[in-house]
Amino acid sequence: MSNLHRSEKRQARPANKGLHPRNLHNQGYDFQGLVKSHPALAPHVKPNAHGDLSIDFADPLAVKTLNAALLNRYYNIVDWDIPEGALCPPIPGRADYIHHMADLLGPEQSGIKLLDIGTGANGIYPLLACQIYGWQCVGSDINSESLENVFTIIANNPALKDRFTLRTQHDKNHIFEGIIQAGEFFDVSVCNPPFHASLNEALKGSQLKLNNLARSRGEQNAKTKSPTLNFGGLGAELWCKGGEQLFLKKLIRESERYSTQCRWFTSLVSKTDNVKPAEKLIRKLGAVDVREIEMKQGNKITRILAWTFI
């Protein structure tokens, strides 16, 4: 009997408290259903220490295959893939960001246009925004290889062709300049900033995640192998000079120059200590509304900072 059938009665996981009410992943992962729609996931699915079906979340290939399965089953995106070493985003949390943006923009919105700053090789925010709400999306990135990968994903999904376009940021010193064009208007910009200040700091962060996963599996004294970026992240995706704090400062300052061309500027803020200084700068620059939106996934709490000059 296969592992899938052996654990059939223990398939259901408790509701994922804290996710947005419209999030399709509120009930956890239906691994049997995911394997049925995406058979490539089957070798990675096994009963965990509690007897529930799961995958090894410390295995980059398993996580990437889970993402491909989720995008296929729930969002009709086929052949999603990322290069080795690229950031592999958690789909439920990324979907939450998009649902909260829909709430921020208000009901009965049509013709919404979203700008994703640093779309990476995964293009996840525009992909979800296109498929969940039918928005028009632009993804920007400084890494041409990342954009080439997203271009391939779009090419494999013809329905995205007229809704998701890509732009290259040629100047590392700018964020919106060279991306937002003259006379263009966006309803919302989203961003998942690089949160580490150096490669070494990123490696330590990856090791910490691995150790936490080991502990959650009951491996209290487990020694994980030498640090690598197990959770992915090319240079510009995971770290930049000055880390999240400096990136946010640059993002906020430059947003003022494009204050009439974007209704809401938003960004994830991973470090709590960076919220208040960012809010202070936003208000100093004359924003008329600043909001901190809290997101929860299990025990993890993240926040979105949103501001508008309009």
C-alpha positions as CSV (number, residue, x, y, z in Angstrom):
1,M,0.0,0.0,0.0
2,S,1.4,3.4,-0.9
3,N,2.1,6.1,1.6
4,L,-0.7,8.2,0.2
5,H,-3.3,5.5,0.8
6,R,-1.8,4.6,4.2
7,S,-2.3,8.1,5.5
8,E,-5.7,8.7,3.8
9,K,-7.6,9.0,7.0
10,R,-5.1,11.5,8.4
11,Q,-5.0,13.7,5.3
12,A,-6.9,16.7,6.6
13,R,-4.9,19.4,8.4
14,P,-6.5,22.0,10.7
15,A,-7.5,25.3,9.2
16,N,-4.5,27.6,8.7
17,K,-5.6,30.3,11.2
18,G,-4.7,33.8,10.2
19,L,-4.8,33.5,6.4
20,H,-7.1,35.8,4.6
21,P,-10.8,34.5,4.4
22,R,-10.6,34.3,0.6
23,N,-7.3,32.4,0.6
24,L,-7.8,29.0,-1.0
25,H,-5.2,27.5,1.3
26,N,-7.0,28.1,4.6
27,Q,-7.5,24.4,5.1
28,G,-3.8,23.5,4.7
29,Y,-2.4,21.3,1.9
30,D,-4.5,18.5,0.3
31,F,-1.6,16.4,-0.7
32,Q,-3.7,13.6,-2.2
33,G,-5.5,16.1,-4.5
34,L,-2.2,17.8,-5.3
35,V,-0.6,14.6,-6.3
36,K,-3.6,13.6,-8.5
37,S,-3.4,16.9,-10.4
38,H,0.4,17.1,-10.4
39,P,1.9,13.5,-10.3
40,A,5.5,14.9,-10.1
41,L,4.8,15.7,-6.5
42,A,4.2,12.0,-5.5
43,P,7.8,11.0,-4.7
44,H,8.1,13.9,-2.2
45,V,5.0,13.2,-0.2
46,K,5.3,10.9,2.8
47,P,3.8,10.6,6.3
48,N,5.5,12.9,8.8
49,A,6.2,12.1,12.5
50,H,2.5,12.7,13.3
51,G,1.3,10.4,10.5
52,D,0.1,13.2,8.3
53,L,1.0,13.5,4.7
54,S,3.7,16.2,4.2
55,I,6.9,16.9,2.3
56,D,10.4,17.7,3.5
57,F,10.3,21.5,3.6
58,A,14.1,21.6,3.9
59,D,14.4,20.0,0.4
60,P,14.4,22.7,-2.3
61,L,13.2,20.4,-5.0
62,A,10.3,19.2,-2.9
63,V,9.2,22.8,-2.1
64,K,9.5,23.8,-5.7
65,T,7.4,20.8,-6.8
66,L,4.8,21.6,-4.2
67,N,4.6,25.2,-5.5
68,A,4.2,24.0,-9.1
69,A,1.4,21.7,-7.9
70,L,-0.4,24.4,-6.0
71,L,-0.2,26.9,-8.9
72,N,-1.4,24.2,-11.3
73,R,-4.4,23.0,-9.2
74,Y,-5.6,26.3,-7.7
75,Y,-4.6,28.9,-10.2
76,N,-4.4,27.1,-13.6
77,I,-0.8,27.9,-14.1
78,V,1.2,25.1,-15.9
79,D,4.9,24.4,-16.2
80,W,5.9,26.9,-13.4
81,D,9.6,26.4,-12.7
82,I,12.5,28.4,-11.3
83,P,16.3,28.1,-11.8
84,E,18.4,26.4,-9.2
85,G,19.1,28.8,-6.4
86,A,16.2,31.2,-7.2
87,L,13.9,32.3,-4.4
88,C,11.0,29.8,-3.9
89,P,8.1,31.7,-2.4
90,P,5.4,30.2,-0.1
91,I,2.2,30.3,-2.2
92,P,-0.3,30.7,0.7
93,G,1.5,33.8,2.1
94,R,2.0,35.4,-1.4
95,A,-1.7,34.9,-2.2
96,D,-2.5,36.6,1.1
97,Y,-0.6,39.7,0.1
98,I,-2.7,39.9,-3.1
99,H,-6.0,39.4,-1.3
100,H,-5.0,42.2,1.2
101,M,-4.2,44.5,-1.8
102,A,-7.7,43.8,-3.2
103,D,-9.2,44.9,0.2
104,L,-7.0,48.0,0.2
105,L,-8.2,49.0,-3.3
106,G,-11.8,48.5,-2.3
107,P,-14.7,46.6,-3.8
108,E,-16.0,46.7,-7.4
109,Q,-12.6,47.7,-8.8
110,S,-12.1,47.1,-12.5
111,G,-9.1,47.5,-14.7
112,I,-6.7,47.3,-11.8
113,K,-3.0,47.7,-12.7
114,L,-0.3,46.3,-10.4
115,L,3.4,46.9,-10.4
116,D,5.7,44.2,-8.8
117,I,9.1,45.6,-7.8
118,G,11.7,42.8,-8.0
119,T,9.5,40.1,-9.4
120,G,12.4,37.7,-9.3
121,A,12.6,34.4,-11.3
122,N,9.2,33.3,-9.8
123,G,7.0,36.2,-10.8
124,I,4.6,35.1,-8.1
125,Y,2.7,38.2,-7.3
126,P,1.6,39.1,-10.8
127,L,0.9,35.4,-11.6
128,L,-1.5,35.3,-8.6
129,A,-3.0,38.7,-9.2
130,C,-3.7,37.9,-12.8
131,Q,-5.3,34.5,-12.0
132,I,-7.2,35.5,-8.9
133,Y,-8.5,38.9,-9.8
134,G,-7.8,39.3,-13.5
135,W,-5.6,42.4,-12.9
136,Q,-3.1,43.8,-15.4
137,C,0.4,43.4,-14.1
138,V,3.9,44.7,-14.7
139,G,6.9,42.9,-13.2
140,S,10.3,44.6,-12.9
141,D,13.7,43.2,-12.0
142,I,17.3,44.1,-12.4
143,N,18.3,40.5,-13.1
144,S,17.8,39.6,-16.8
145,E,18.1,35.9,-16.1
146,S,15.2,36.1,-13.7
147,L,13.0,38.0,-16.2
148,E,13.9,35.4,-18.9
149,N,12.5,32.7,-16.6
150,V,9.3,34.5,-16.0
151,F,9.0,35.2,-19.7
152,T,9.1,31.4,-20.2
153,I,6.3,30.9,-17.6
154,I,4.2,33.5,-19.4
155,A,4.8,31.8,-22.7
156,N,3.7,28.5,-21.3
157,N,0.4,30.1,-20.1
158,P,-1.1,32.0,-23.1
159,A,-3.9,33.5,-20.9
160,L,-1.2,35.6,-19.2
161,K,0.2,37.0,-22.4
162,D,-1.9,40.2,-22.5
163,R,-2.1,40.7,-18.8
164,F,1.5,40.2,-17.5
165,T,4.4,42.2,-19.0
166,L,8.0,42.5,-17.9
167,R,10.4,45.4,-17.6
168,T,14.2,45.5,-16.9
169,Q,15.6,47.9,-14.3
170,H,18.9,48.9,-15.8
171,D,20.1,51.1,-12.9
172,K,20.7,49.5,-9.5
173,N,20.4,52.9,-7.9
174,H,16.7,53.3,-8.9
175,I,13.5,51.4,-8.2
176,F,10.6,53.2,-10.0
177,E,12.7,55.4,-12.4
178,G,13.0,53.7,-15.7
179,I,10.1,51.4,-14.9
180,I,7.0,53.7,-14.5
181,Q,6.6,55.4,-17.8
182,A,5.5,59.0,-18.5
183,G,1.7,59.3,-18.3
184,E,1.3,55.8,-16.8
185,F,-0.7,55.1,-13.7
186,F,-0.7,52.0,-11.4
187,D,-3.3,51.3,-8.7
188,V,-0.9,49.5,-6.5
189,S,2.8,48.5,-6.3
190,V,3.9,45.5,-4.3
191,C,7.4,44.5,-3.2
192,N,9.2,41.8,-1.3
193,P,12.5,43.6,-0.5
194,P,15.8,41.8,0.0
195,F,16.0,41.5,3.8
196,H,19.6,40.7,4.4
197,A,22.6,43.1,4.2
198,S,25.1,40.5,2.9
199,L,25.5,37.1,1.5
200,N,26.9,35.9,4.8
201,E,23.8,37.1,6.7
202,A,21.6,35.4,4.1
203,L,23.5,32.1,4.7
204,K,23.0,32.4,8.4
205,G,19.3,33.1,7.9
206,S,19.0,29.9,5.7
207,Q,20.8,27.9,8.4
208,L,18.4,29.2,11.1
209,K,15.4,28.1,9.0
210,L,16.9,24.7,8.5
211,N,17.5,24.3,12.3
212,N,13.9,25.4,13.0
213,L,12.5,22.8,10.6
214,A,14.7,20.1,12.1
215,R,13.3,21.0,15.6
216,S,9.8,20.9,14.3
217,R,10.4,17.4,13.1
218,G,11.6,16.4,16.5
219,E,15.3,16.4,15.6
220,Q,16.4,18.3,18.6
221,N,20.1,17.6,18.3
222,A,20.1,17.3,14.5
223,K,23.0,19.0,12.8
224,T,22.1,20.3,9.4
225,K,24.7,20.3,6.6
226,S,26.8,23.4,6.0
227,P,24.8,26.5,5.2
228,T,23.5,26.9,1.6
229,L,20.6,29.0,0.4
230,N,18.3,26.0,0.8
231,F,15.3,28.3,0.5
232,G,16.7,29.9,-2.6
233,G,17.4,33.5,-3.4
234,L,19.7,35.0,-6.0
235,G,21.8,37.9,-4.9
236,A,19.3,40.7,-5.6
237,E,16.4,38.5,-4.2
238,L,17.8,37.9,-0.7
239,W,20.3,40.6,0.1
240,C,21.5,44.0,-0.9
241,K,23.9,46.6,0.6
242,G,22.2,48.0,3.7
243,G,19.6,45.2,3.8
244,E,15.9,45.8,4.2
245,Q,16.2,49.0,6.1
246,L,18.2,50.9,3.4
247,F,16.1,49.4,0.6
248,L,12.9,50.6,2.2
249,K,14.3,54.1,2.7
250,K,15.2,54.2,-1.0
251,L,11.8,52.8,-2.0
252,I,9.9,55.3,0.1
253,R,12.0,58.3,-1.0
254,E,11.6,57.4,-4.7
255,S,7.8,56.8,-4.3
256,E,7.4,60.5,-3.5
257,R,8.6,61.4,-7.0
258,Y,6.0,59.1,-8.5
259,S,3.3,60.1,-6.0
260,T,0.7,61.0,-8.8
261,Q,1.4,57.8,-10.8
262,C,0.6,55.2,-8.2
263,R,-2.4,55.1,-5.9
264,W,-1.0,52.8,-3.2
265,F,2.7,52.0,-2.7
266,T,3.2,48.9,-0.6
267,S,6.0,46.6,0.7
268,L,6.5,43.6,2.9
269,V,8.5,44.5,6.0
270,S,10.1,41.4,7.6
271,K,11.9,43.0,10.5
272,T,9.6,44.7,13.1
273,D,12.3,47.2,14.0
274,N,12.1,48.7,10.4
275,V,8.4,49.6,10.6
276,K,8.5,52.7,12.7
277,P,11.4,54.4,10.9
278,A,9.8,53.7,7.6
279,E,6.4,55.1,8.8
280,K,8.1,58.2,10.1
281,L,9.8,58.8,6.7
282,I,6.6,58.2,4.8
283,R,4.7,60.8,6.9
284,K,7.6,63.3,6.6
285,L,7.4,63.1,2.8
286,G,3.7,64.0,2.9
287,A,1.8,60.8,2.5
288,V,-1.9,61.3,3.3
289,D,-2.6,57.8,4.5
290,V,-0.2,55.1,6.0
291,R,-1.4,51.6,6.9
292,E,0.3,48.6,8.5
293,I,-1.4,45.4,7.5
294,E,-0.7,42.3,9.5
295,M,-0.6,38.9,7.9
296,K,-0.5,35.6,9.8
297,Q,0.4,32.1,8.6
298,G,0.5,29.6,11.4
299,N,2.8,31.1,14.1
300,K,4.5,33.4,11.6
301,I,3.5,37.0,11.5
302,T,4.5,39.4,8.7
303,R,3.4,42.8,7.8
304,I,2.7,45.0,4.8
305,L,3.4,48.7,4.9
306,A,1.1,50.7,2.6
307,W,1.1,54.4,1.9
308,T,-0.5,56.9,-0.5
309,F,0.0,60.5,-1.5
310,I,-3.3,60.7,-3.3
